[in-house]
Every structure is written in structure tokens, then in C-alpha cells.
Amino acid sequence: MIYSFYGRLSVASMDADALRAGELPPTFYVYGTEDPFYSQFEAQSELLRDDVGIPVRRLVLRGWPYGFGGDGDWIEDYAAWLEAVFAANGQAEQ
């Protein structure tokens, strides 16, 4: 999962039991501090990490708005994180 959050469109789920039952994968969040959903990203990523036990990588782009696309120099961080996730699960490219 990248960019979005778990829940319905524009409303992050904060139901730890439901999120736990979903057996979610490691999750990478990238969002800007000026995104209107900033507080939801913060709250849900902390809930997943601290209460649900999902490995979370969070990259917060200071001063960035919603809809930054590939800008913000986050893609290399995401690629490295994804490679590490695959390697940890024995799915790394040989």
C-alpha cells in the first residue's frame, strides 16, 4: 500500500480490530504536511505500527500539499523500502 490509507475514500479506518483482522501487508505512507488528510495519515500510521503491529515506513514531506505525484524525492526511499520488504519475505529477485 502506498499513498492512500485503509478505509473508505477520504476517511481512514481507526478500527484496530478490523485492521488487525485484515492481515495487512507492510505499509509505506508518503504524504505532505499541507495535505488536508495529514492528521488522518498520522493517526492511522501510528495505530497500524503501535497497536496493530504492521511494519510501517512513513515519509512526511514538510510543506507539501496533496497531489504531489512523483515530486518530493520519495521514490528512491520507496524503492529501497520495497526491496527490503521483498528480501525479508524471501521474494527478492535472484
C-alpha positions in Angstrom: 0.0 0.0 0.0 1.3 3.4 -0.8 -0.2 6.9 -0.7 -3.7 6.0 0.4 -4.9 4.9 3.7 -7.0 1.9 4.8 -10.7 2.8 5.0 -13.2 4.3 2.6 -12.3 7.2 0.4 -11.1 10.2 2.4 -11.9 8.5 5.8 -9.2 6.5 7.4 -10.3 3.5 9.4 -9.2 3.7 13.1 -10.8 0.3 14.0 -7.7 -1.6 15.2 -9.6 -4.9 15.4 -10.8 -4.6 11.8 -7.3 -3.6 10.6 -5.7 -6.5 12.5 -8.2 -8.9 11.1 -7.3 -7.7 7.6 -3.8 -9.2 7.9 -2.4 -6.1 6.2 1.0 -6.0 4.5 3.9 -3.7 5.5 2.7 -0.3 4.6 4.6 2.8 3.2 3.0 6.2 3.8 4.1 9.3 1.9 2.2 12.5 2.4 2.7 16.2 2.8 2.1 18.3 5.9 -0.2 20.5 3.9 -2.4 17.6 2.7 -6.0 18.0 4.1 -5.8 14.4 5.3 -2.5 14.9 7.1 -3.9 14.2 10.6 -5.6 11.1 9.3 -2.3 9.8 7.8 -0.5 10.5 11.1 -3.1 8.8 13.3 -3.6 5.7 11.1 0.1 5.1 10.5 0.7 5.3 14.3 -2.3 3.0 15.0 -1.0 0.4 12.5 2.5 0.5 13.8 1.8 0.8 17.6 -1.5 -1.1 18.1 -1.9 -3.4 15.1 1.8 -4.4 14.7 2.1 -3.7 11.0 5.5 -2.6 9.8 5.1 1.0 8.7 7.5 3.3 6.9 6.4 6.9 7.0 7.9 9.7 4.9 6.4 13.1 5.6 7.1 15.9 3.1 7.3 19.1 5.0 5.3 21.9 3.4 4.0 19.7 0.6 0.3 19.7 -0.4 -2.0 16.9 -1.6 -1.3 15.6 -5.1 2.5 15.9 -5.4 2.8 12.8 -7.6 6.4 11.8 -8.2 7.9 15.0 -6.9 9.4 15.3 -3.4 12.3 12.8 -3.8 10.4 10.0 -2.2 10.5 7.3 -5.0 14.1 6.2 -4.2 13.1 5.7 -0.5 10.0 3.8 -1.5 12.0 1.5 -3.9 14.6 0.8 -1.2 11.9 0.0 1.4 10.0 -2.2 -1.1 13.2 -4.2 -1.9 13.8 -4.7 1.8 10.3 -5.9 2.3 10.6 -8.4 -0.5 14.0 -9.6 0.7 12.7 -10.1 4.3 9.9 -12.3 2.8 12.2 -14.3 0.6 10.9 -12.7 -2.5 14.0 -10.8 -3.6 14.9 -11.0 -7.3 17.7 -13.6 -7.8 
